Amino acid sequence: MNKDIHKTTDKRTFFILWLLCIVGSLSVFPAVQYLGILPSEVSIWRVLLVSTLQAAVFFGLICWVSSKIVPKTDLRPFVTDNPRKRIVYPALVSGILVGLIIFFSDKTIFASSALVGEGVHPPSWAGALASIYGAVNEEVLLRLFLFTLIYFVLNKIFNYKPSKRLMVLWSTNIFVALLFGMGHLPVAFKMLGSPSAFEISRILFLNGIAGIVFGWLYWSRGLWTAIAAHFVTDLMIHVFLI
C-alpha cells in the first residue's frame, strides 16, 4: 500500500479527534436529560464524570486503532485540498437533502409513528449540542474505525484487487449503515418499552439512508466531509425542522 497518500495523517489529527469525541460525549447530556432517559435520582455530575472517563478511554482506543489501520488501506479520510469543493459544498448539499428526506418521510410514510412529534424533541439548543455527538462520535466510531476496519479485512480477503474495490466499498458501506440504524434502537426501547416492527423499520430505514450517504462521503470525500454532513443533517432534524 502506498504510504504517500497518508502523508497528511499524523498523531495530531487523531489526538484532535479524540478530544472532539470527549466533548461530543458530554454535549448530548442536555438532550438526554430532557428525554428522561437518565433516572432522576442519579447525580448528573457523577454521570458526567464517569462518562468523560469512559469516553476518554473508549475513543482513545478507537482513535489509536484507527491510526494503525488507516495507513494500511487506500482510503484517504483526511485529505483537505480544495476544502470548499471537497468538504463544504458536498456536506451542505448532502446534509440538507438527507435531513429533508428524513423529515418528509416522517410526515408521510411514518406519520403514525409514536416517535414522531413535538413530544419527543428536546429544545433546539439541546438538539444543536447533541448534533455534535452524532456528527463527531458516530462518524469516528462507524466510519473512521468500523468502516475502515471492515474494508481492510475484506480487501485482505480479495487481495486488494482493484476490480473488487467498488464492490467492497459498497458492501462495507451498506453493512455499516445497517449497524448505524441498529445503534439507534436502544433509545426507542427506552422510550417506548417495546417498539413495534413499524417503529423499528422506521429507525432502520431512515438511519440507514443517512448512514449510506455518510459512508459514501467518507470514502469519496473524507472524514471531515462525513462529519460536516452528519452535523448539518442533525441540525436540520433537531433544530430547523422540528
N, C-alpha and C positions, 0 to 999 in steps of 0.2 A: 504494500500500500504506500502511495506517495505521501511522504511526510510533509512536503512543502505546502499542501493545501491546508494544513493545520497550523501554519506559522502565526496566525492571529489568536490561537488558543493557548493561553498560558494560565498559570496558577491564579493570577489576579482575577481573571474572568470568573472562575469557579468560586473564588472567595467572595466576590461581589454577589454572585447568585445565592450563595449560602446565606449571606446577611439579608438579602431581599426575601428569602424564604422564611427567615425568622420573623421579619417584620410582617410578612403576609400571614403567618400563623396567628399573630396577635390581632391583625386587622379584622378578622372575622368575628371576634367576640361580641361586639355590639349587636350584630345581626343574630347571632346565636342566642344571646340573652333575650332579645325581643321575641324570637320564635318560641321561647320557653323550653329549649332543648336541654339546658342545664337545670338540674334540681335547684330549687330556691334556697335550700339550706346549705348549699355548697358555697364556700367563700370564694368570691371572684378573684381575689388577689392570690390565693393559693393555686387556683386553676391557672391563672396567668403565669405564675412562676413555674409550675410543673410543665405547662405547655411550652414555655420558652425553652426549658431544658430539653424536653423531648424533641422539639423542632430542631434545636441546635445539633443534637446527636443524630437524629434520623436524616435530616437534609445534609448534614455534614458528610455522612456516609454516602448518600445518594450522589452528591456533587463529586466526592472523591472517586467513587467507582466510575461515574460518567467520564471523569477526566482521563481515566485509563482506557475506556472503551472507545470513545470518540476518535482518537488518533488511529485506531485500528480499522476504521471504516472510511468510505469515500464521502461521507456526509460532511457538510460544511455549515454547521449551525451558528458560527459566529462571524461570518463574513458581513462586513458593513459598508462595502463600496457602494457609492450612489445611494445613500440612505433613503432619499425620497422615493426613488423607483423601487428599491428592494424592500423597504420597511414601511414607510408612511402610507403611500398610496394603496398597496395591497392590504395592509392592516385595516385601514379605514373602510375600504370597499367591502372586504370580506366580513369584517366585524359588523358593519351596518346591515348587510344582507342577511347574515346568519341571525342577527337579532330580530329582524323583520320576519324572517321565516318562522322563528320560534313564536313570536308574538301572534302572528296571524293564524298559525296552526292552533295555538291555544284558544283563539277566538272562534275558530271554526271546527276543526276536527276534534279537538279536545275540550270544547267549551263546557261540557258537563263534568269535567274532572274536579274532584274535591280540592285539588291542589292549585286550581286556577281561581284567582280573585284577589280582592284587596286584603282579605283577612290573613293571607299568608305572606304578605310582603312587609319587610321591615321598613323604617323610614329611609328616604332617599340617601341621606348622609351615611347611614349604616350600610346600605346597599352598595354605595360607592366604595366604602372601605373594604367590604367583603370582596369586591371585584379584584382587589389586589391579590388576595389569596388565590382566587380562581385563575387569574392570569399568570402569576409567577409560580406558585407552588405546584399547581396542577400541570403546568407546562413543563416545569423542570422534572417532575416525577414521571409523567406519562410520555412526554416526547423526548426530552434530553436523555433520560435514563432508560425507560422501558422500551420506547420505540427503537432507540439506538441499540440496546441490548438484543432485542429480538431480531432486528435487521442484521446485526453482526452474526448471530447464531445461524440464521437462515442462509446468509451468504457463505458461511463456513460449509454448510451442507451442500450448497450449489457451487462451491469452489470459486466464488467471485466471478461467475460467468456473466459478462456484460449483457448477453441475450436474456438473462433471467432477472436483471436488475429491476425493471419496471414491475414485473410480477411480484417480486419480493417486497418492493416498496408498498404496493397497494395491499398485498396480503397483510403486511405488518400494520399498515395504517388502519385497515378495517378492524383487525383484531384489537388493537389498542383503543380504537373508538368505542368498540363494544365494552371494553373494560371501563372506559371513561363513563359510559352510561350506567353501568352496574355500580360504579363508585358513588352514584347519587341515590341509590336505593335505600341505604340506611336512614337517611333523613326522612324519606317517605314513610318507612316503617315506624320511625319515632313519632311522626306527626299523626299518622292515620291508624297506627296499631297493626292493621293487616290490610295493606293496599290491595285493591283488586287487580286482575290481569290487565284491565284497561289502564289503570294508573301506572302499572309497571311498564306497559308498552309505550305509554306517553314519555316516560323518563328515558327509556332506552332509545326511542326514535329521535326525540329532539336533541338529546345529548350526543347521540350517535352522529347525527348530521354535523353538529358543531365539531365533534372530535375528528371527523374525516377532513373537514376543511382545515382545522388547525394542524393536523398531521401533514396534510399536503403542503401547507405553508412552511412547516418545519423543514421538510426535506428540500423544498424548492427555493425558499427564500431565507430560511434560517430561524433560529430560536427566537430572536428579538421580534421578528415579524409575527410569529405564532403568539408570543406573549402579548404584543400590542393588539392583535386582532381579538384575542380572547378578552382582553380588558375592555375593548370597545363593545363587544357583544354583551358582556356582563353589565356595562353601563346602560346599554340600550334596554336590557331586560329589567334591571333592578332600579334604574333611576329615571330614564326618559320615557319609558312606555308603560309604567305601572299606573 
